[in-house]
Amino acid sequence: MSIIDAVLGDFFWRALIGGLGVALVAGPLGCFVVWRRLAYFGDTLAHSALLGIALSFLISVPLNLAVIITCVVIALALVLLSRTRALSTDTLLGILAHSALAIGLVTLSFMPEVRVDLTGLLFGDLLAMSRQDLLWIYGGAAVVLTLLAVLWRGLLMSTIHEELARVEGVPVERLRLALMLMFSLVIAVAMKIVGVLLITALLVIPAATARRLAKNPEHMMALAVVFGFIAVAGGLSMSWYLDSPAGPSVVVTAFLSFLLVYGAARKNSH
Amino acid sequence: MTEALANLEGVTVQFDDRLVVNRVSLTVHRGDIITIIGPNGAGKTTLIKTVLGLQRATSGKVSRAPGLVTGYVPQHLTLEATLPLSVRRFMLLSGKPLADCEAALARTGVSHLLEASVHHLSGGEKQRLLLARALVRKPDLLVLDEPAQGVDINGQAALYELIRELRDELHCGVIMISHDLHLVMAATDKVICLNQHVCCSGYPADISHDPAFIETFGHQVAESLAVYHHHHNHQHNLHGDVVAGTGHQGACNHEHH
């Protein structure tokens, strides 16, 4: 048996490798969530992932694909609805986020023949990571990181000042769509780690922690990845030794490192 | 005839039922400095956004010279506090080499801020940074939305002077919005007084006698402008200090007629 098989044959190592893969993309995209104030938007997309799961059982398409498509559709609906300005964006998000979650739950309850682990979907099932999941995670990560690298200047510029970016010929609207596509991808793969209810935490907390120490945007992204790694490794260890649920443990670790960094920075500034 | 950079013909912009810009026509040529003045809510910002292509005209014709490079200095640079950004990084995002960025910063007098965080700049420094950012692209058309905001009164005069010099160096056209009537009257080629529609336009010396202008701004403003002929007998640098050796030692002796 080769080393690779030995490592991938162990559920703990699979969980760790998968978790690190997710942190690799959650960090950079989390920065955009923080910069563009998309936390609630991310929540809405994540909640609609459950609807995607229900649909995947209903029309039997691959789970990840159904989640991605549902997220993209909801994201587009959000953009179109917010343009009408009939309701403020946060009201709109509040309506869609919880409706999507509720519709997903109701739909699943109508399919008693489908045995799903609801707790796993809502709060993550890190320790049940399969080899196929790993393939999805690293495939998704490769796509997202490549897109980010290629679109980087335009994305950053339109985040800093949208009108200035447009005057300079940056295709702002198309980049917004690309960003949403990336979000949908990340949500589809991160769902496995922390579940639909906690995904936003994995996006926002490492990025927010990184902000305290970062001098420029790229620096902040790199640090967000590091804090994501710490959260995944720490959360898994916590789960191993304390027998706590893995997904929430990851979020708790992320939160602890956030407190630590802000606490230390505060002390230093006095 | 110099080249026309942008042209609006009978442009109307409407938000829902509200008419914001009403049948405005204007042309910017290379070398022009056009200043748009007018009361709050007159549609000034909407008008220049239409020139830039940021705002779609409800009706009318907007045309820009093919391949036109525009530099835009927006009203505010409001940055998300969560986005760490240095002046250097912000300038480099223009896609121009560092040497060009440094030269542009030097031209607007803020080269010493290269390594500073954009978040820590004062209002005046931010305006100069935005101007440098527009400048580094070597624009054919420079569009400024209240460039002197947050700049103290001495700095304002220097800033308008700088804009004039840049016009000569780049040989570009300039459109700006301003509230500083006195300075505008002294530093501009052509003034457009906007109140949804163009209520009057022309050369600064003539416009202050225009009945439409007097109606918009009141007698007091119009009279104060009519008698205000600004003769420079000294110069300020960008920090508002009087430049030594120009025959002026602090006391103000502008001529007032």
Interface residues (C-beta under 8 A of the other chain):
Chain A: V34 W35 R36 R37 R153 L156 M157 T159 I160 H161 E163 L164 R166 V167 E168 A208 R211 A214 K215 N216 P217 H219 M220
Chain B: K49 L52 G53 L54 T70 G71 Y72 P74 L77 L79 E80 T82 L83 P84 L85 S86 R89 F90 L93 S94 G95 S117 R133 R137 V143
